[in-house]
Amino acid sequence: MTFVNNRAMISDLRKKLRQNMTKAEVKFWLAVKGRKVGGIKFRRQHSLDWYIVDFYAAQLKLAVEIDGDIHDTPEAIAKDQQRSQHLVSLGVRVIRFTNDDVLDNLPGVLDRLRGHFPS
């Protein structure tokens, strides 16, 4: 199955999300932008099909989601699972971190992230 990257219809929403990143997203972005981790290029607020992922490494087909407390409800958990399943069906791997993970243990987050890089 193929998908469309960065659909024009949702470009304004992607821009708005980039301008209003959470503290955890900003911290993660500052750590990975400019190929700082493993030489891998990450994009922020990148759309894959009709979903916008927090961060995406096209070279690895890897989406990184950083979830706040809003993702803890049963409805949000179900929606996130459905979204992840769809992305996986497109050949995209999904890794999730919580805001607390990023804010309290960024080195550990980056180590887990590197675990998804080719050897």
Buried (B, 14 or more C-beta within 10 A) or exposed (E): EEBEEBBEEBEEEBEEBBEEBBEBBEBBBEBBBEEEBBEBEBBBBBBBBEBBBBBBBBBBEBBBBBBBEEBEEEEBEEEBEEBBEBBEEBEBBBBBBBBEBBBEBBEEBBEEBEEBBEE
